[in-house]
Amino acid sequence: MLARRSVLFGLTAASLVRPAAAALIVPPQGAIAFKVTRSGDEIGSHVLRFGRDGNDLTVSVAIDLKITIALIPVYRYTHRIAERWRDDRLIALQTSTDDDGEKMSCRGVATANSFKVEGTAGPRDYPPDILATSWWNIATVKRNLLLHTHDGRPLDVAVAAKGQQQVPTAAGPVAATHYAVSGEQPLELWYGADQVLTRIRFAAKRDKSVIDYIRQ
């Protein structure tokens, strides 16, 4: 079964965008979709959508997972993230999570000198350039401190580059750069030659089953 604190990485957005700041890489089609599997069996989806509201970039993430045994649901997980970016800075964040009945959320807003968060884990002030665990932004792999989108708590990580690999997608294998993230919930990330998120994989804490995100 999935860990109750699985690191996964969730609203709706408009059509394709090109953000004002070149530092933010978004897919040219304006969306990324993954099929999520557990030990090879499909359990749900993870979809990111990118839009524009004036000069701001909006990013929405929707994750919906369900594990069944003999057709009976034994685990459900939903996660929603809404991000707003101005230039290359996260200026607003809102999340909600239902981890098999455990409800969590957080809300954040940028100020002149910080990023203020109110969440299930309590209030916190983060550095003004903090990034959240939505993972789509390749700049995330350069950070040692992240904002956990479940409840707003800080997440200490270490990231190691593992070189180029061929990874599976619905359209066939593609070349991607592999990163290993260690910390509270170790996971692996792959970004394609276009620096767009291409795969996520990790072992569930409780039973070590392999959770794999296959790009569609």
BELFEN-V187030 format. One record per residue. N is the residue number from 1. RES is the residue in one letter. PHI is phi in whole degrees, 0 to 359 (999 if undefined). PSI is psi in radians with two decimals (NA if undefined). Layout:
# BELFEN-V187030
n res phi psi
N RES PHI PSI
N RES PHI PSI
This chain:
# BELFEN-V187030
n res phi psi
1 M 999 2.63
2 L 298 2.59
3 A 296 2.59
4 R 287 -0.26
5 R 241 0.75
6 S 298 2.46
7 V 270 1.88
8 L 225 2.63
9 F 248 NA
10 G 999 NA
11 L 999 -2.86
12 T 245 2.65
13 A 223 2.94
14 A 278 -2.68
15 S 279 -2.99
16 L 309 2.51
17 V 224 2.77
18 R 235 1.89
19 P 295 2.73
20 A 296 -0.57
21 A 266 2.20
22 A 296 -0.34
23 A 294 -0.42
24 L 268 2.01
25 I 262 2.10
26 V 238 2.67
27 P 293 2.48
28 P 298 -0.46
29 Q 276 -0.10
30 G 82 0.15
31 A 202 2.71
32 I 227 2.30
33 A 233 2.42
34 F 235 2.47
35 K 272 2.29
36 V 257 2.24
37 T 239 2.70
38 R 235 1.97
39 S 50 0.68
40 G 93 -0.26
41 D 264 2.33
42 E 292 2.30
43 I 234 -0.05
44 G 160 -2.74
45 S 218 2.77
46 H 222 2.03
47 V 234 2.28
48 L 245 2.37
49 R 233 2.48
50 F 239 2.35
51 G 217 -3.13
52 R 230 2.35
53 D 234 1.71
54 G 64 -2.20
55 N 270 -0.01
56 D 268 2.56
57 L 268 2.30
58 T 248 2.43
59 V 230 2.24
60 S 238 2.49
61 V 232 2.33
62 A 230 2.10
63 I 240 2.24
64 D 225 2.02
65 L 233 2.56
66 K 211 2.25
67 I 252 2.30
68 T 237 2.61
69 I 232 2.13
70 A 53 0.77
71 L 70 0.09
72 I 258 2.14
73 P 297 2.23
74 V 243 -0.13
75 Y 201 2.37
76 R 227 2.53
77 Y 214 2.23
78 T 230 2.50
79 H 215 2.31
80 R 232 2.37
81 I 228 2.36
82 A 235 2.10
83 E 244 2.58
84 R 232 2.28
85 W 239 2.47
86 R 234 2.12
87 D 57 -2.14
88 D 248 0.44
89 R 242 2.32
90 L 290 2.11
91 I 247 -0.25
92 A 203 2.57
93 L 212 2.39
94 Q 217 2.29
95 T 224 2.74
96 S 214 2.49
97 T 221 2.42
98 D 234 1.77
99 D 262 1.42
100 D 55 0.75
101 G 103 -0.30
102 E 273 2.05
103 K 264 2.33
104 M 220 2.76
105 S 196 2.89
106 C 202 2.74
107 R 221 2.32
108 G 226 2.66
109 V 214 2.46
110 A 281 2.46
111 T 242 -3.08
112 A 300 -0.64
113 N 235 0.14
114 S 200 3.10
115 F 235 1.93
116 K 268 2.31
117 V 234 2.37
118 E 242 2.14
119 G 210 3.14
120 T 304 -0.56
121 A 277 0.00
122 G 106 3.06
123 P 281 2.55
124 R 210 2.62
125 D 251 2.15
126 Y 253 2.85
127 P 302 2.68
128 P 296 -0.34
129 D 256 0.37
130 I 300 2.57
131 L 243 2.66
132 A 257 2.93
133 T 276 0.83
134 S 270 -0.27
135 W 71 -0.18
136 W 290 -0.51
137 N 276 2.05
138 I 297 -0.34
139 A 297 -0.33
140 T 302 -0.58
141 V 286 -0.10
142 K 263 0.05
143 R 252 2.64
144 N 252 -0.21
145 L 232 2.23
146 L 229 2.80
147 L 264 2.08
148 H 286 2.17
149 T 283 -0.13
150 H 293 -0.95
151 D 221 0.09
152 G 87 0.06
153 R 283 2.76
154 P 285 2.53
155 L 233 1.98
156 D 275 2.27
157 V 223 2.81
158 A 230 2.39
159 V 237 2.30
160 A 238 2.28
161 A 284 2.36
162 K 245 0.14
163 G 90 -3.03
164 Q 275 2.48
165 Q 216 2.78
166 Q 270 2.23
167 V 239 2.59
168 P 285 2.49
169 T 221 2.99
170 A 297 -0.43
171 A 265 0.09
172 G 110 3.01
173 P 296 2.50
174 V 226 2.71
175 A 281 2.37
176 A 209 2.68
177 T 271 2.30
178 H 260 2.34
179 Y 232 2.42
180 A 252 2.17
181 V 254 2.13
182 S 250 2.70
183 G 150 -2.57
184 E 305 -0.77
185 Q 228 1.68
186 P 301 2.52
187 L 206 2.93
188 E 240 2.48
189 L 232 2.56
190 W 229 2.38
191 Y 236 2.35
192 G 288 -3.13
193 A 299 -0.45
194 D 275 0.07
195 Q 68 0.34
196 V 265 2.44
197 L 304 2.24
198 T 240 -0.47
199 R 199 2.59
200 I 228 2.43
201 R 212 2.46
202 F 202 2.89
203 A 260 2.27
204 A 298 2.45
205 K 297 -0.71
206 R 286 -0.85
207 D 239 0.06
208 K 64 0.28
209 S 296 2.57
210 V 272 2.09
211 I 260 2.13
212 D 230 2.34
213 Y 254 2.03
214 I 254 2.10
215 R 296 2.31
216 Q 260 NA
